[in-house]
């Protein structure tokens, strides 16, 4: 007996696998991971939402449902990395003693030491005319909202340490933050070149420890040679 079209259609529908419900959180994480890869490789200006959607394996419309603009997606990617660091920063600076800044510098170095790709992404942004940081709401301490958040806790904490006499009061705290960030960023981005100049292998784990030790010495003891104590005159 021949099978009717209606029966054939019903049989085919039963044979199709059930479509899995979409997981919004997983979709969001896939988008963020794809965006981070693209921003690192191409920079903010060189990456489009279409590129990110293709890398994530989804339609651009679905991407825009989660992130309506590329700048919002950028902010979400940056926040994934700055938020955990801010927790470390608050923990270190809350100590409010002579070792607070030393601990904060060490935490800053070690945190970004394992995230050099993200520093590369930020460098892309600094070099581009279409800088996503400049487009953000400015904070009282300067800088875009994402990077400004990294200063918002550090600067008041340094001023408090100056007020308590732990740190010298004739240095602008924002300058101190800028010097630390610049030194660490330069080292991590140009590490291989500096190692070559030093005649050391980049694979040497002690290279980073030596740099951090030198940075702490310069910050807290200065670059000038220690002065020998004056000898008393013989009488």
ZIUR-V441391 format. One line per field, one symbol per residue. ss: DSSP state (a for helix, b for strand, c for the rest). burial: + if it has 9 or more other ideal C-beta (glycine too) atoms within 8 Angstrom, else -. Layout:
ss->???
burial->???
//
This chain:
ss->ccccaaaaaaaaaaaccccccccaaaaaaaaaaaaaaaaaaaccccccaaaaaaaacccaaaaaaacccaaaaaaaaaaaaaaaaaaaaaaaaccccccaaaaaaaaaaaaaaccaaaaaaaaaaaacccccccccccccccccaaaaaaaaaaaaaaaaaaacccccccccaaaaaaaaaaaaaaaaacaaaaaaaacccccccaaaaaaaaaaaaaaaacccccccccccccc
burial->-------+--+---------------++-+++++++++++-+++--+-+-+++-++-+-+-+++-++--+++++++++++++--++-+++-++--+---++++++++++-+++-++-++++++++--+--+++--+--+-+-+++++++++++++-++++++----+-----++-++--++-+++-+++-+--++-----------++--++--++-++----------------
//
